[in-house]
């Protein structure tokens, strides 16, 4: 934080500035923008996992009331260029897969769009879509890990080419040779789907050669660049608006084909078109966490110090992309293990390209590692917390660089104290409450710190009445970003919170990258802070140069701003307000553009956020039912911008850990490749009745490296380790060691 202002609003547990709009219904989401003459599009998905379309009968649909057009591969215009897979933090086009549907007759996966109906009402479009009959020549398919196991291969890289498929440090054979203890465990993870409250939706409207999209997206710039690239038009011709987004969790981070299809439909019928995915289509249209298997081999000394870690992952990817969530990243850094080998192997399958899902990779990779660490602790009779402390890496094991900030030890200690961990009897099956077996478990949380790949920008404008407007081309998708940025802006300018308005949700504003990978809070706050402090410093400079100002001739570094008044730090009686200065100079407003450049990729620091998770479960010994009774999470996310929204973020992740551990699992019907439980009636999610008491603690460790305010982000780390803590508690309660997620009743009977 620069010296010209103090932190008064940042960190406080303020209510959300967008709360009234949401509870009154005045805040509109993508599917709620109904422009004059709006038509409605409905997608028809393929009903086979693989093959070719040999016939499409669209006659009944075309004859249906209100139908304006039926588009298939026979008449849909070709895209300007094939999609190029890039992560949305790159700030460029970020299609979810390097494939665009309805360009030819080939079917790659169940649910792939093969036709689109546009009608004058939603109901008519859906009805007509059901009248389309498609004939297929089915082809051979692979839809599960077991079906494709013998076709597995090791690629050069995964994650759009950004993550090497093989990573090695030290001598893994020597590490195992030196081990007194060896463990070898394999874990299977069912595929997971995103189910935000708001399904993905896009409203598209053309005005001549200019396109406006109202899109449910985590990256308005990514939507703009992707659609422009696919349509072959300049990004300046595309405007994207997204004031409110009803949850994202990764499925709205990349830009999926339906967004461009909405634009193509609107251009075809020459009127606004709204395309909203159904709940079932969310499972086949927006990516997913892939089905995967992870094998962990640990070597350790007699007292539990790690000597070797081998971590291999096998997972399903699409026919056209080598994608795997980077499950091995933080698991390779969490502990000081000198000898390491991490390998990704892929199976090409008949599915769409998987994508980010909250804690993308870390939630699965750390589950495997943390359950194996718990097994090691039990085998050698060491307390699980002490085992983690004994092995914690005080520098990045991959590079030897010190962490930009740590806090892990404090998280273990604070979480254990809040949970009363020391009262735990370490013996499994040692505690009961009537017919319930009681268990307590813990795990490490960790998540990398990611940076965008280009400068991030914001604009600040101060008016002569002392009010300010700060703008950034980002979006609010439920995390409280608008509230936190209002706090950052108020403190940077040194004005009361009520005098600041934060504007966002429009690509016409200064651009920032997609809010993914827990990078949003850090990069947006950095841009906003840079903009407002630049404006503040301009005003201070003008005051000290102004002979009529009480501050004339003062050292600008000695001037601070409090409650909109510029004054000397050591003599608050000398100063004047912003409005006084501006009125004297006949200024109605003054503005500044702030640009923040992220640290270089080779910054000599390890970059990660750490935490500790604790959980208590009760298991019915006759029925196998698991209930999570309480959870405690302690996290070290750098600076906390808003204590209330930050706690909500962490709590949401921890509760999602219940879903990962006990409920969520997508099932594939291998006969046709469809997801057999693609609705909220069948895909199990935690509800309020499943929610236990949750306590969240923060350890704020200053971090001068990551960005001006030292913000590392909280969106993902709250989920990492939560499922492992629950699974370890289930072992403590029952003696059953989970090797498959979700843990089902039949596992425990």
C-alpha positions in Angstrom: 0.0 0.0 0.0 1.4 3.4 -0.9 1.8 6.0 1.8 -0.7 8.5 0.6 -3.7 6.9 2.3 -4.6 4.4 5.1 -6.6 1.2 5.2 -9.9 1.9 6.8 -12.4 0.1 4.5 -10.3 -2.8 3.3 -10.7 -5.9 5.5 -13.9 -4.8 7.1 -16.9 -7.3 7.0 -19.1 -5.0 4.9 -22.4 -6.0 3.4 -22.4 -6.5 -0.4 -23.1 -3.4 -2.4 -25.0 -5.5 -5.0 -27.2 -7.1 -2.3 -30.2 -4.8 -2.7 -30.3 -5.4 -6.5 -30.2 -9.1 -6.0 -32.8 -9.4 -3.2 -35.2 -7.0 -4.9 -34.8 -8.6 -8.4 -33.7 -5.4 -10.0 -30.3 -7.0 -10.9 -30.7 -8.7 -14.3 -28.9 -11.8 -15.4 -28.0 -12.8 -19.0 -31.3 -14.7 -19.7 -33.3 -11.8 -18.3 -32.4 -9.3 -21.0 -35.4 -9.5 -23.4 -35.0 -6.9 -26.1 -37.8 -5.9 -28.5 -38.4 -8.6 -31.0 -36.3 -11.2 -29.2 -36.4 -14.7 -30.6 -35.4 -17.9 -28.8 -33.0 -20.6 -29.8 -33.0 -24.2 -28.7 -30.2 -26.7 -29.3 -30.6 -30.3 -30.4 -27.9 -32.6 -29.0 -26.5 -35.8 -30.6 -28.0 -39.0 -29.1 -24.9 -41.1 -29.8 -21.3 -41.0 -28.5 -19.6 -41.4 -31.8 -20.5 -41.7 -35.5 -21.8 -39.7 -38.4 -25.1 -38.0 -39.2 -26.6 -39.7 -42.2 -29.9 -37.9 -42.2 -31.7 -35.0 -40.5 -35.5 -34.5 -40.9 -36.3 -30.9 -40.0 -39.6 -30.6 -41.9 -41.9 -30.9 -38.8 -39.8 -28.4 -36.9 -39.8 -25.9 -39.8 -43.6 -26.2 -40.1 -44.2 -25.7 -36.4 -45.9 -22.5 -35.3 -43.5 -19.6 -34.7 -40.4 -21.2 -36.1 -38.1 -18.7 -37.8 -35.2 -21.0 -38.8 -33.7 -24.4 -38.3 -29.9 -24.5 -38.6 -27.8 -27.7 -39.0 -24.4 -28.5 -40.5 -26.0 -28.2 -43.9 -26.7 -24.5 -43.7 -24.9 -23.0 -40.6 -22.1 -20.7 -41.8 -18.5 -21.9 -41.2 -16.5 -20.3 -38.5 -13.7 -18.1 -39.6 -11.0 -20.3 -38.1 -10.8 -23.4 -35.9 -10.9 -22.6 -32.2 -7.4 -22.5 -30.5 -7.4 -23.7 -26.9 -6.0 -21.1 -24.5 -6.7 -20.5 -20.8 -8.9 -17.6 -20.1 -6.2 -15.8 -18.0 -4.3 -15.3 -21.3 -6.6 -12.4 -22.1 -7.2 -13.7 -25.6 -9.8 -15.9 -27.2 -10.5 -18.8 -24.8 -12.8 -21.4 -26.4 -13.6 -24.3 -24.2 -12.5 -26.8 -26.8 -10.7 -26.7 -30.1 -13.8 -27.9 -31.8 -16.9 -26.1 -33.1 -20.1 -28.0 -33.7 -22.4 -28.1 -36.7 -19.6 -27.7 -39.2 -19.8 -31.2 -40.6 -21.6 -34.5 -40.1 -19.2 -36.1 -37.6 -20.4 -36.7 -34.0 -17.7 -36.8 -31.3 -19.7 -37.0 -28.1 -23.2 -37.4 -26.7 -25.0 -34.0 -26.5 -22.8 -32.3 -29.2 -25.1 -29.7 -30.9 -26.3 -31.0 -34.2 -29.2 -28.6 -34.9 -30.6 -25.3 -33.6 -34.1 -24.0 -33.8 -35.0 -20.3 -33.6 -38.6 -19.4 -32.8 -40.7 -16.5 -31.5 -41.1 -18.0 -28.0 -39.0 -20.2 -25.8 -41.8 -22.9 -25.6 -42.2 -23.0 -29.4 -38.4 -23.3 -29.9 -38.3 -26.2 -27.4 -41.3 -27.9 -29.0 -39.9 -27.6 -32.5 -36.5 -28.9 -31.4 -38.2 -32.1 -30.2 -39.6 -32.6 -33.7 -36.2 -32.9 -35.4 -35.3 -36.5 -36.2 -31.6 -37.4 -36.7 -30.3 -40.7 -38.1 -26.8 -41.8 -37.2 -24.3 -44.3 -38.4 -22.8 -45.1 -35.0 -19.0 -45.5 -34.5 -16.8 -47.2 -31.9 -16.6 -45.2 -28.7 -14.7 -44.9 -25.4 -16.7 -43.2 -22.6 -15.2 -44.6 -19.4 -11.7 -45.0 -18.0 -11.9 -48.7 -18.0 -13.0 -48.9 -21.6 -9.9 -46.9 -22.7 -7.3 -48.0 -20.2 -5.3 -50.0 -22.8 -5.2 -46.9 -25.1 -3.6 -44.6 -22.5 -0.6 -42.5 -23.6 1.7 -39.9 -22.2 1.4 -36.5 -24.0 4.1 -33.9 -24.1 2.0 -31.4 -22.2 -1.5 -30.9 -20.8 -3.7 -27.9 -20.0 -3.6 -26.3 -23.4 0.1 -27.1 -23.6 1.1 -25.0 -20.5 1.9 -27.9 -18.1 4.5 -30.5 -19.0 3.1 -34.1 -18.7 6.2 -35.2 -16.8 8.0 -33.5 -13.9 11.0 -34.9 -12.0 13.3 -33.6 -9.3 16.0 -35.5 -7.5 16.4 -39.3 -8.0 13.2 -41.1 -7.3 14.8 -44.5 -7.1 17.3 -43.3 -4.5 14.5 -41.8 -2.6 12.6 -45.0 -2.3 15.8 -46.9 -1.5 16.3 -44.7 1.5 12.8 -45.1 2.7 12.0 -47.1 5.9 8.3 -46.8 5.1 6.6 -47.2 1.7 2.9 -46.8 0.8 1.3 -47.4 -2.5 -2.4 -46.3 -3.0 -4.6 -45.8 -6.1 -7.7 -43.5 -6.0 -10.5 -43.3 -8.4 -12.6 -40.1 -8.9 -15.9 -40.0 -10.7 -16.5 -37.2 -13.1 -18.0 -34.0 -11.7 -20.3 -31.5 -13.3 -20.9 -27.8 -12.6 -24.4 -26.9 -11.5 -24.5 -23.1 -10.7 -27.9 -21.8 -9.9 -27.9 -19.9 -13.2 -27.4 -22.2 -16.3 -25.3 -20.7 -19.0 -27.2 -18.3 -21.3 -26.5 -15.7 -24.0 -28.6 -13.0 -25.5 -27.2 -11.7 -28.8 -28.2 -8.6 -30.8 -26.7 -7.1 -33.9 -26.8 -3.4 -34.8 -25.5 -3.4 -38.3 -22.0 -4.9 -38.1 -21.8 -4.5 -34.3 -22.7 -7.3 -31.9 -23.7 -7.0 -28.3 -23.8 -10.1 -26.1 -25.4 -10.4 -22.7 -23.5 -13.4 -21.5 -23.3 -15.5 -18.3 -19.5 -15.5 -18.2 -16.5 -15.3 -15.8 -14.6 -13.3 -18.5 -16.4 -10.7 -20.5 -13.2 -10.1 -22.5 -12.7 -13.8 -23.1 -16.3 -13.9 -24.5 -15.6 -10.9 -26.7 -12.3 -12.2 -28.1 -13.6 -15.7 -28.6 -16.8 -14.8 -30.5 -14.9 -12.2 -32.6 -12.3 -14.8 -33.6 -14.9 -17.4 -34.5 -17.0 -14.9 -36.5 -13.9 -13.4 -38.1 -14.7 -9.8 -37.0 -12.6 -7.3 -35.0 -13.0 -7.5 -31.2 -13.9 -3.8 -31.3 -17.1 -4.8 -33.1 -18.2 -7.0 -30.2 -19.5 -5.7 -26.9 -20.1 -8.1 -24.0 -22.2 -7.2 -20.9 -22.5 -9.2 -17.7 -23.6 -7.3 -14.7 -24.6 -10.3 -12.7 -23.6 -13.9 -13.1 -25.3 -16.6 -11.1 -22.3 -18.7 -10.2 -19.5 -20.0 -12.4 -17.1 -22.4 -10.6 -15.1 -22.9 -13.8 -17.9 -23.8 -16.3 -18.2 -20.1 -17.3 -14.5 -19.4 -17.4 -13.9 -20.8 -20.9 -16.2 -19.8 -23.7 -18.3 -22.6 -25.1 -19.9 -23.0 -28.5 -23.4 -21.8 -27.5 -22.2 -18.2 -27.1 -21.1 -18.0 -30.7 -24.1 -20.0 -31.9 -26.4 -17.4 -30.3 -24.6 -14.7 -32.3 -24.8 -16.7 -35.5 -28.6 -17.3 -34.9 -29.2 -13.6 -34.3 -27.4 -12.7 -37.5 -29.4 -15.4 -39.4 -32.9 -14.2 -38.3 -31.9 -10.5 -38.1 -33.3 -10.0 -34.7 -32.1 -10.5 -31.1 -31.8 -14.2 -30.0 -31.7 -15.6 -26.6 -30.1 -19.0 -26.1 -30.4 -20.5 -22.6 -29.1 -24.0 -21.9 -31.3 -26.5 -20.1 -30.1 -28.0 -16.8 -29.5 -31.3 -18.7 -27.5 -29.5 -21.4 -25.2 -28.0 -18.8 -23.7 -31.5 -18.4 -22.9 -31.7 -22.2 -22.1 -28.1 -23.1 -19.8 -26.5 -20.5 -17.1 -29.0 -19.7 -16.7 -31.0 -16.5 -14.1 -32.4 -14.1 -12.9 -35.5 -15.9 -13.1 -39.1 -14.6 -9.6 -39.9 -13.3 -7.4 -42.3 -11.4 -4.4 -41.3 -9.3 -1.7 -43.5 -7.9 0.4 -42.2 -5.1 3.6 -43.9 -3.9 5.3 -42.5 -0.8 8.6 -43.2 0.8 9.4 -41.9 4.3 11.9 -42.3 7.1 10.9 -44.1 10.3 9.7 -40.8 11.8 7.7 -39.8 8.7 10.0 -37.5 6.8 9.3 -37.9 3.1 12.1 -39.2 1.0 10.2 -40.0 -2.3 6.9 -39.1 -3.9 5.7 -40.7 -7.1 2.3 -39.3 -8.3 0.8 -40.5 -11.5 -2.6 -39.5 -13.0 -4.7 -41.2 -15.7 -7.7 -39.4 -17.0 -10.1 -39.0 -19.9 -9.8 -36.2 -22.4 -11.7 -35.4 -25.6 -10.9 -36.6 -29.1 -9.4 -33.2 -30.0 -7.7 -31.7 -26.9 -5.0 -33.0 -24.5 -6.6 -31.6 -21.4 -6.3 -32.7 -17.8 -6.8 -30.6 -14.8 -3.3 -30.0 -13.2 -3.8 -32.3 -10.2 -0.1 -32.8 -9.5 0.9 -29.1 -9.1 0.3 -28.1 -5.4 0.7 -31.8 -4.3 4.3 -31.6 -5.6 5.0 -28.4 -3.6 3.2 -28.9 -0.3 5.9 -31.0 1.4 9.7 -30.9 1.5 10.3 -34.1 -0.4 13.7 -34.2 -2.3 12.8 -36.9 -4.8 9.7 -36.5 -6.9 8.1 -37.9 -10.1 4.8 -36.7 -11.5 3.3 -38.0 -14.7 0.0 -37.4 -16.6 -1.4 -40.0 -18.9 -4.5 -39.5 -21.1 -7.1 -41.5 -22.8 -8.9 -40.0 -25.8 -12.6 -40.6 -25.3 -15.9 -39.5 -26.6 -16.6 -36.6 -24.4 -16.3 -32.9 -24.7 -13.1 -31.3 -23.5 -13.0 -31.2 -19.7 -12.4 -27.9 -18.0 -11.8 -26.0 -14.8 -14.0 -27.1 -11.9 -13.5 -25.4 -8.5 -10.0 -26.1 -7.2 -9.2 -27.5 -10.7 -6.7 -30.3 -10.0 -5.8 -29.4 -6.5 -9.0 -30.8 -5.0 -8.3 -34.3 -6.5 -4.5 -34.3 -6.3 -4.5 -33.2 -2.7 -7.2 -35.7 -1.8 -4.9 -38.5 -3.0 -1.9 -37.1 -1.3 -3.6 -36.1 2.0 -5.3 -39.5 2.4 -2.0 -41.2 1.9 -0.3 -38.9 4.4 -3.0 -39.8 6.9 -2.3 -43.4 6.2 1.4 -42.8 6.9 0.6 -41.0 10.1 -1.5 -43.9 11.3 1.0 -46.5 10.4 3.9 -44.9 12.2 1.9 -43.6 15.1 2.5 -39.9 14.5 -0.2 -37.2 15.0 -1.4 -36.2 11.5 -0.9 -32.5 12.2 2.6 -33.1 13.5 3.4 -35.1 10.4 2.4 -32.2 8.2 4.4 -29.7 10.2 7.4 -32.1 10.1 7.2 -32.2 6.3 6.1 -28.7 5.4 8.2 -27.1 2.7 9.6 -23.8 3.9 10.7 -23.0 0.3 9.3 -24.2 -3.0 10.7 -27.7 -3.5 10.7 -27.4 -7.3 12.9 -24.3 -7.4 14.3 -23.7 -3.9 12.9 -20.2 -3.9 11.4 -18.9 -0.7 7.6 -18.5 -0.6 6.4 -15.0 -1.3 4.4 -15.6 2.0 3.7 -18.8 3.9 1.5 -19.0 7.0 1.0 -22.8 6.8 2.3 -23.5 10.3 0.0 -20.9 11.8 -2.9 -22.4 9.9 -2.3 -25.8 11.3 -2.0 -24.5 14.8 -4.9 -22.1 14.7 -7.2 -24.7 13.0 -6.2 -27.4 15.5 -6.9 -25.1 18.4 -10.3 -24.0 17.1 -11.2 -27.7 16.4 -9.8 -28.9 19.7 -7.8 -31.5 17.8 -5.7 -32.4 20.9 -8.7 -34.1 22.5 -8.9 -36.6 19.7 -8.2 -40.3 20.5 -6.1 -41.4 17.6 -7.4 -45.0 17.5 -10.0 -45.7 14.8 -13.5 -46.7 16.1 -12.7 -45.3 19.5 -15.5 -42.8 19.9 -19.3 -43.4 19.7 -22.5 -41.4 20.2 -25.2 -44.0 20.5 -25.3 -45.8 17.2 -23.0 -43.3 15.5 -19.3 -43.9 15.1 -17.5 -40.5 15.5 -14.4 -39.7 13.5 -12.1 -36.6 13.2 -9.8 -35.9 10.3 -7.6 -33.2 8.9 -5.8 -32.3 5.7 -3.6 -29.6 4.2 -5.1 -27.0 1.9 -3.1 -25.4 -0.9 -3.5 -23.6 -4.1 -1.0 -21.9 -6.6 -1.0 -18.2 -7.1 -1.7 -17.5 -10.7 -1.1 -14.2 -12.6 -2.8 -13.0 -15.8 -0.6 -12.8 -18.9 -0.9 -9.1 -19.6 -1.4 -5.8 -17.8 -4.7 -5.2 -16.1 -6.4 -1.8 -16.3 -9.0 0.3 -14.4 -10.2 3.9 -14.5 -10.9 6.2 -11.7 -12.8 9.5 -11.8 -13.3 12.0 -9.0 -16.0 14.7 -9.2 -16.0 18.1 -7.7 -18.5 17.1 -5.0 -16.1 14.5 -3.7 -17.8 11.4 -5.1 -15.9 8.9 -7.2 -16.6 6.4 -9.9 -14.2 3.5 -10.5 -14.5 1.3 -13.6 -13.1 -2.1 -14.6 -14.2 -4.5 -17.3 -14.8 -7.4 -15.0 -17.9 -9.2 -13.8 -19.6 -10.1 -10.5 -20.3 -13.8 -10.4 -21.2 -14.2 -6.8 -17.8 -13.7 -5.0 -18.4 -10.1 -3.8 -15.9 -8.5 -6.2 -17.9 -5.3 -6.5 -18.0 -4.8 -2.8 -14.3 -5.5 -2.3 -13.3 -3.2 -5.1 -15.4 -0.4 -3.7 -13.4 -0.8 -0.4 -10.1 -0.8 -2.3 -11.1 2.3 -4.2 -12.3 4.2 -1.1 -9.0 3.5 0.7 -6.8 4.3 -2.2 -8.5 7.6 -2.8 -8.8 8.3 0.9 -12.6 9.0 0.7 -15.6 7.7 2.7 -16.9 4.4 1.4 -20.3 5.8 0.6 -18.8 8.3 -1.9 -17.5 5.5 -4.2 -19.3 3.6 -7.0 -17.7 0.7 -8.7 -18.9 0.1 -12.3 -18.2 -3.2 -14.1 -19.7 -5.8 -16.4 -19.0 -4.2 -19.8 -16.1 -4.7 -22.3 -16.4 -1.0 -23.1 -14.7 -0.4 -19.7 -10.9 -0.9 -19.2 -10.2 -4.5 -19.6 -9.1 -7.1 -17.1 -8.7 -10.9 -17.6 -11.2 -13.5 -16.7 -11.7 -14.1 -13.0 -10.5 -17.6 -12.7 -7.9 -19.6 -10.7 -8.4 -17.4 -7.6 -6.7 -14.6 -9.6 -9.6 -12.2 -9.7 -9.3 -10.5 -6.3 -5.6 -9.9 -6.7 -5.5 -8.7 -10.3 -8.7 -6.5 -10.1 -7.7 -4.9 -6.8 -4.2 -4.2 -8.2 -5.7 -2.4 -11.3 -8.2 -0.5 -9.1 -5.6 0.4 -6.5 -3.2 1.6 -9.2 -5.9 3.7 -10.8 -7.1 5.4 -7.6 -3.7 6.0 -6.2 -2.5 7.5 -9.5 -5.5 9.9 -9.4 -4.9 10.7 -5.7 -1.2 11.4 -6.3 -2.1 13.7 -9.2 -4.4 15.7 -7.0 -1.7 15.9 -4.2 0.9 17.0 -6.8 -1.5 19.8 -7.9 -2.1 20.9 -4.4 1.6 21.2 -3.4 2.3 23.2 -6.6 -0.7 25.5 -6.0 0.3 28.8 -4.2 -3.2 29.1 -2.9 -3.2 25.7 -1.2 -2.3 25.2 2.4 -0.1 22.4 1.2 1.9 24.5 -1.2 5.6 23.6 -1.1 5.1 20.4 0.9 6.8 17.2 0.2 4.1 15.1 -1.7 5.3 12.0 0.2 4.4 13.7 3.5 0.8 14.2 2.4 -1.9 11.7 3.3 -5.6 11.7 2.5 -8.2 11.0 5.1 -12.0 11.3 4.5 -11.4 13.2 1.3 -9.0 15.7 2.9 -5.4 16.1 1.9 -3.3 16.9 4.9 0.2 16.6 6.3 0.9 13.3 8.0 2.6 15.0 11.0 0.3 18.0 11.1 -3.3 17.2 10.3 -4.3 20.9 10.7 -2.6 21.8 7.5 -4.6 20.6 4.4 -7.6 20.9 2.3 -10.3 18.7 0.7 -10.5 17.5 -2.8 -13.5 19.6 -3.6 -11.8 22.8 -2.3 -8.8 22.2 -4.6 -11.0 21.3 -7.6 -13.4 24.3 -7.1 -10.5 26.7 -7.0 -9.3 25.4 -10.3 -12.7 25.3 -11.9 -12.5 21.5 -12.3 -15.7 19.5 -12.6 -13.9 16.2 -12.5 -10.5 14.5 -12.8 -9.6 11.0 -13.9 -6.7 8.6 -14.2 -6.2 5.3 -15.9 -4.3 2.7 -13.9 -2.4 -0.2 -15.4 -0.9 -3.0 -13.3 1.6 -5.4 -14.8 1.8 -8.8 -13.0 5.2 -10.2 -11.8 7.3 -11.9 -14.4 6.9 -15.7 -14.7 10.4 -16.2 -13.4 9.9 -14.2 -10.2 12.4 -15.8 -7.7 9.7 -16.8 -5.2 7.4 -19.8 -4.6 3.8 -18.8 -5.1 1.1 -20.6 -3.2 -1.7 -20.2 -0.7 -1.8 -22.6 2.2 -4.4 -23.7 4.8 -5.5 -26.5 7.0 -8.9 -28.3 7.0 -10.5 -30.2 10.0 -13.7 -32.2 9.9 -15.8 -34.3 12.3 -18.1 -37.0 11.0 -20.7 -39.4 12.4 -21.2 -42.7 10.6 -24.3 -44.9 11.3 -22.7 -48.3 12.0 -25.8 -50.1 10.7 -26.9 -48.0 7.7 -23.5 -46.6 6.5 -24.9 -43.1 6.4 -22.2 -40.4 6.9 -23.0 -37.0 8.4 -20.5 -34.2 8.6 -21.0 -32.6 12.0 -18.5 -29.8 12.0 -15.7 -28.3 9.9 -12.9 -25.9 10.7 -10.8 -24.2 8.0 -7.8 -22.0 8.6 -6.3 -20.2 5.6 -3.4 -17.8 4.8 -4.6 -15.9 1.7 -2.4 -12.8 2.1 -4.6 -9.7 2.7 -8.3 -10.2 3.2 -10.2 -7.5 1.3 -13.6 -8.1 3.0 -13.9 -10.4 6.0 -17.5 -11.2 5.3 -17.3 -12.1 1.6 -14.0 -13.9 2.2 -15.5 -16.1 4.9 -18.4 -16.8 2.6 -16.0 -17.9 -0.1 -14.1 -20.2 2.1 -17.2 -21.6 3.7 -18.7 -22.3 0.2 -15.6 -24.2 -0.8 -15.6 -26.3 2.4 -19.2 -27.2 2.0 -18.5 -28.2 -1.6 -15.9 -30.6 -0.1 -18.9 -32.5 1.4 -20.2 -32.9 -2.1 -16.9 -34.1 -3.4 -16.4 -36.6 -0.6 -19.9 -38.0 -0.2 -22.3 -37.1 -3.0 -21.1 -35.9 -6.4 -20.4 -38.4 -9.1 -21.5 -38.4 -12.8 -22.4 -41.8 -14.2 -21.9 -42.6 -17.9 -24.3 -44.9 -19.7 -21.7 -46.8 -21.9 -24.4 -47.8 -24.4 -24.7 -44.3 -25.9 -22.2 -42.2 -23.9 -24.8 -40.1 -22.2 -24.5 -38.8 -18.7 -27.1 -40.9 -16.8 -27.6 -38.4 -14.0 -27.6 -35.0 -15.7 -30.1 -33.3 -13.6 -30.4 -31.9 -10.1 -32.8 -34.7 -9.3 -30.1 -37.3 -9.9 -26.8 -35.6 -9.5 -26.4 -35.3 -5.8 -25.4 -32.0 -4.2 -25.1 -30.9 -0.6 -28.1 -29.0 0.6 -28.8 -27.0 3.8 -29.7 -30.1 5.7 -26.2 -31.5 4.9 -24.4 -28.4 6.1 -22.7 -28.7 9.5 -21.3 -26.0 11.7 -18.5 -24.3 9.8 -15.8 -22.1 11.3 -13.4 -20.2 9.1 -10.2 -18.5 10.4 -7.7 -16.4 8.5 -4.0 -15.9 9.0 -3.1 -12.6 7.2 0.6 -12.8 6.3 1.9 -9.8 4.4 2.9 -10.6 0.8 4.7 -7.8 -1.0 5.4 -9.9 -4.1 2.1 -10.9 -5.6 0.4 -7.4 -6.1 0.2 -4.0 -4.4 -2.2 -5.1 -1.7 -0.7 -8.6 -1.1 -3.9 -10.4 -2.1 -3.5 -14.1 -3.0 -7.2 -15.1 -3.5 -9.6 -17.5 -1.7 -11.9 -18.8 -4.4 -10.3 -22.3 -4.7 -8.3 -23.0 -1.6 -11.4 -23.3 0.6 -12.3 -26.5 -1.2 -8.9 -28.1 -1.3 -8.4 -30.6 1.4 -12.0 -30.5 2.7 -12.9 -33.8 1.1 -9.7 -35.4 2.3 -10.4 -34.2 5.9 -13.8 -35.8 5.7 -12.4 -39.1 4.2 -9.7 -39.2 6.9 -12.5 -38.6 9.5 -14.4 -41.5 8.0 -11.3 -43.7 8.5 -11.0 -42.6 12.0 -14.6 -43.4 12.7 -14.8 -46.8 10.9 -11.3 -48.0 9.9 -12.4 -47.8 6.3 -9.8 -46.1 4.0 -11.6 -44.5 1.0 -10.0 -45.2 -2.4 -13.0 -44.0 -4.4 -15.0 -40.8 -4.6 -17.7 -40.2 -3.8 -17.8 -42.4 -0.7 -21.0 -44.3 -0.9 -23.1 -46.1 1.7 -22.3 -49.5 0.1 -18.6 -48.8 0.8 -19.3 -48.7 4.5 -21.7 -51.5 4.9 
